[in-house]
Amino acid sequence: MLDELGVDSEDALFDIPGSVAFDGEFGIEAKDERTVRRTVETLLDRNDDVVEFLGRGHYDHYVPSLVDHLADRQEFLTSYTQYQPEIAQGFLQALFEYQSMLVELTGLGVANCSVHDAATALGEAATLAARVRGVDGSRVLVPELLREDDRSVLENYTEGAGLTVDTYPMADGNVDTDALTKAVDDDVAMVYAENPTVRGTIEEHLDAIGEVADDYDALFCLGTDPVALALLERPVDVGADVVVGDAATLGLGTAYGMGLGLFVTREDYLRQVPGRLVGATEDDSGRRAYTLTLQTREQHIRRERATSNICTNQAWVALRTAMHVASLGPGGLVELAEDAVVRARDLADRLDDVSGVQAPVHDRHHFREFVAHVDQPAPAVADDLAAEGYAVHTLDDHHVQICVTETNARHVDGLVAAFEEVAK
């Protein structure tokens, strides 16, 4: 490899600044376990003890204890990827159930058993669109309010695939369908929209977005999550070709980085799906059996001809999500989703009665979260709220975003009282 590249050593393949390059010494004094534990506890005690009303992609739903008890079984924790079906039937069946749940929630034909996170899933959707779209196209259209982290990962994916990322306008928190129509042309490979949006609004014109994409033979990719899918329009009914998002809104709780990328698409694109797929078959005795299938799409087998660079996944997190969904059942999942609408609406109504606060900013239905306008400078309001023990997102000079779920709902009275103190 070095000869082919014309370099003398492996070091020439890397450009690592000297300030961070490892020189053989970490410079960390060796300590006994008790001292290390005491040091870590001291550091953790310095963290602010606040109640989080944060959202924007990271949502904290109550995870039943049975998920921890079952998922922490040794046969699950010690399993990396289930290459040997003869010893992994239980885990494979659970992953097959996870895929089946997503298929039922979306109405689309095939789901994989996870990619890394929601941003990775979006990147994989863009490269899939470039491969399967009937007419050449090099642009991916995303909403202007897309989360910065998602946009960054998407651009990393598209740069190597010869794609470019452009934005289209939003109107009052939702897609400006007229502006989107003007932005789409034959050079668009994929149109991406979210429901709920990053600001918590429920998108009202998904069918129109799907029609615009279809008119130009572009793929329509929809970002969402399993809780929202239980209540909102099924993606298949609004013309979605691919559904991506974070499935770890169930099963994991807020992890601030750790996620579970859901990826569901039409059966037409089965062989183009990134990541793992669990399939059902029969063994030589006629009994139902499960196995990883269609792995020839993947990097570790096809190398540079692979459809995706994904060659690991979040199987254990998908297992937890499947357990959580199963424990809720269809009725429990719908109830959780309905509560996400009611709690956001009720808290926005209460904050709107506070002097110096207008909520919600967007005159729409909301899911879990909403944006509020504050007359005082938003950074100062957020700092004062933190001093009172509550954390919210600061969006700009006069807007904050607030997310409420069943895990922080009991603190709503305190949050409202804190707003009354700091927002006047």
N, C-alpha and C positions, 0 to 999 in steps of 0.2 A: 504494500500500500504506500509506504514512504517513497519507494522508487518511482511509482506511478505518479505521485504528487510532486516529486522533485524536491523533497525536503530530507534533512539528515536525521531528524529525531522526532519523537512524538511531541516534545515540547513545542516544536514549531507549529503544531496544529492548534495551539491554544494561545490566546492573548489575554493573559491574566495580569492585572496591575500588581506591581511589586508590593503595594501596601496591603494587599489581601492574599498574596501567594503564600502557601504553606512552606516554611523553611525547615521543617523537621521538628519544630518545637512549638507546642501550644502555649507555653508560658502560664500554665495553670498549676497552682500548687496542689499537690496530692493531699486529700483530707479523708478522714474516716467517715463512714456512713452517717453516724449520728450528727456530726458537724455539718455535713452536706444537707441533711434533712432540715436542720435548724436554720441554715442559711437560706434555703429555698422558702421555708415557711415565713421567714422574716421579710423576704422580697415580696411574697404574695400578700402579706399583711399590709403592704403599702398601696395595694390596689384600692381604688375608690369603691365603696360598697353602695352601688346605685341599682335602682330598679330600671331595667331596660325597656323602653318603648321604641326600640329600633326595628327596622325592617329592611326594605330595599334589597331583597334577595336572601336575607337570612331571617328565617321565621322559627320561633320557638313554640312548638306545640307539645303538650304533655305526652310523654312516651310511657305507656304502661310498663310496670315492673316486669311483667312476663316477657317483654321483648329482651330486656337485659338477661334474665334468667335463661331463656332459651338460646339466645344468640351467643352467650358466653360458654356454651357447651364446647368441650375440647375439640370435638370433630368438626365444628364450624371454625373455631379460632385458628386451628392449625392447618386449615385447607387454604392453599393459595389459589390456584386455578384448577378446575376439576377435569384435568386431562384423562384421568383414569376412571371411567364411568363405573367399572366393576366395584370400586370402593367408595364412590361418591354419589350413590343414587338419592340419598336423602337431600343433600345440598342441591343437586341438580333438579330434583323435583320442586324444591322451594323456589329456585330461580325460574323454573318454567311457570310456576304459579305467579311469580312477580311479573313476568312478561305477559301472562294472560290477563292479569288485572289491568295493566296499561292498555292492552288491546281493547278490553271492554270499556274502559273509561274514555278512550279516544275514538273508538269506532274504526280505526285503521287496522291494517292486516298483520303487521309484524312489528314486534318490539325487541330490542336487544336486552341483554341482562346487565347493562350499565356501561357508561363511559365515565371519565373522571369527574366532571362537574357540568353545570349548565353552560358555561362559556365554551368548554370543549365540545359539547354537543352542538352548539351553534356553529362552531368552526367546521365540524364534521358535516353538518347539513349544507354548508356553503360549498364544500368540495364535492359532496355528492351531487348537488345541483349542477355543478360544472361538468360532471361526468355524464349525467343522464338527460340533461336538457336537449330537446330535439334541435334547437337552433343555437348556433354559437352565441355566447354572451359572456361578458367579463365583469359585469357590475353586480354587486350585492347591495340592495337597498335596506336600510335599517332605520328605525325611528330616531329622531334627533335626541330623544330623552333616554336613549340606551345607556345602561350602566357603563361607566368608564372601564371597569375591569373586563366586562364582556366584549366591549369594542376592542380593547387591546389584544385579547386572545384571538378574536376573529381576524384582526389584521395580521397577526402572526401566521394564521392558517392560510389566509388568502394570498399573502405575498408570494409564497412559494408556488401557489397554484395559478399564478397569472391573473388573479382577480383583483378588483378594486372595491372598496367599501365607500358608499355614498349614503347620505342621510336624506330623509324626507321630513317635511314639517309636521308638527302636532298642533291641534287646536283644542284649547281647554282640556289638556291632558290626554286626549285621544288622537287617533290618526286623522289628519286632514285629508279626507279621501279625494277631494278635488286636486289638491297639490300632489298627492301620490299619483293620480291618474296622469298628470302632466309629466311626472318624473319618470314613469315607466316607458321603456321603448324596447326595441328588438335586442338591445345590448344587455338587458337585465337577465341574469341567470336565476336570481332568487329575491323574493320580497319577504322580509321578516317583520312580524308584528307580535305584540304581547297581549295576553288577556289572563289576569289583570295586568295593567301597565306598571311601569316602575314606580309610578305615583299612586298606585292602588286603585285607579279608576277601572271600571269594567268597560271594555271596548264594545261599542254598540253596532259597529258596521263591519264585522268580520266577513260576512258574505260578500260585501262590496269589495273588500280588499282581495278576497279570493278570486272574484270575477276579473278584477284588474290584472292580477297576475296571470290568470288563465288566458286572457285575451292576447297576451304576448308570449304564451308558452313558457312563462317563468314559474319556478316552483314557489309555492306559498308555504312558508315555514312559520309555525305558531309557537310562541314561548308561553309556558304555563306551568302548573304543578298539580300533583294528584288531588289535593284538597279542592282547589278551584275546579278541576275537571268533574268533581262529583256534583257540581251545581250548575256550572255555566254550559253554554252550547257545546255539543260534541264537535271536536275539530273536523271530523269527517263530514259533518252536516254543513260546514261553512266553506268547504273546498280545500282544507289544509292537506298538503302533500307530506309534510314532515312536522312532527311535534317534538319540541325539545324543552328542557327546563331542569329544575332541581327536584328530584323525587325524594330527597332526604328531608323535605319538610315534614315527612312522617318517618318515624323510626330512629331519628338521630338527635333531634333538638338542635339548637343553635350551636354551630361549630366554628364559625368565622373562618372559612377556608375549606374545611373538609365538606365534601358534598357528594352527590350521586347524580350523574348526568343521565336523564332519561332521554331515550331516542326511539321514536315510533314513526313508522312510515307506511306507505302503501306497499302491498305485496309485490307490485311490479318491480320494486327496487330491492327485492330481497337479497340478491347477491351483491348489492352495493352497500349494505348496511355495515357500519363500522362496529368493532368490538365483538363481544361474545354473543353467540346465539345458542340457546338450549333447545334441542328438538326432542320430540317424543317418538318412540319407535317400539318394536317388540323384540324380545330376546328369542333364543332358539326354542324356548318352551312356550312361546306365545304370550308371555306376560309383558305388560307395559314397562318400558324402560326409557331412560333419559340419557342424552349424551350431548356434548358440545358438537356443533355441526357447522358446515360451510366455513371452516377455518382457513381455506385456501384464499380467502379475501385478505388475510391479515399479514402484517409485516414480518412476523417471525417465520412465516412459511414462504410467502411470495417475494419477500425482500422488496426491491425497488418497484416491482409490479403490483404491489399491494394496493387495495383501495383505501387503506387507512394506516396511519402510523400507530394506532392504538393497539398495543399488544399486552395490556394488562387491564384491570377493571376494578370496580368497587363492589365485588360480589358480596362481601360480608355486609356492606351497608344496604345493598339491595335486599339481602335476606332480612335485615331488620325492618326495612320498609314493608316488605310482604307480610311480615308478622304483625306489624302495626295495623295495616289495612285489614288483615283478616280478623284481628281482634275487634276492630270497630264494626266490621260488617257494613253492608250497603246503607242501612239506616243510620248507623253511627257516623259514617263518612259524610252523608248528606247533612246531618245535624251539625257536624263540626263546620262544614262550609257555610251553612245558614247563619251560624253564630258569628262567623267572620264578617258577614255583611252587617248584622244587627249591631255587634259591638262597635264597629267602626262608625256606623251611623249615629249611635247613641252618644259616643264620646265626642264626635264632631259637634253634635247639637249642644252638648254641655259646654264645650269650649267656646262655641260661638256666642254664648251668653256672657262670657268673661270680657270685661272691658279691655280693649286693646288687642283683641283676637278676633279674627274672622275665619270660620272653619265650616265646611271645607272650602278651599279655594276653587276647586273644580266642581261645577254644578252637575254632578253625575253620581251614579251609584258607585260605592267603593267596596273593596274587599281587603280586610285586615288593616289597611293603612290609608292615610289621607294627608294632604298638605294643608297647613294652616298659615295664614298671614298674621304677622305680629307687628304692631306699630313701632315698638322698640326695636333696636338692632338685634337681628336674630342670633348672632354669635353671643351677644351678652345675655339674651334670654336663655339660650341653651346652657351657658356657663352657670347662670343663677339657678336654673332648674337642677343642674348637676350638684350644686351646693346644697340643694334641698333634698337630693337623693334620687333624682330621676334623669334618665338619659334619653334625649331625642336627637334626630338628625338635623343639622343645619344645612339648608340648600343654598341660600344666598343671603343677601343683606336683610331681607324681611320675611323669609319663608322657612318654616320648619316642617319636618315630616314625622308623623307619629304612627306607630303600629301597636295594635292591641290584639291579644289572643287570650285563650283561657288561662295561660300561665301568669299573665300580669294583670288580668282583669280586676282582681281584688284590690289592686293599688290605684284604680282609676280615681277614686275620691281624693286620694292624696295628691295625684297629679293635677287634678283640676284646682285643688286648693293652692298648690304651688304656682300654677299659672296665674291665679288671682293675685298672688303676692308679687310676682316678678314681671308681669306683662303690662301693668298699668302705667 
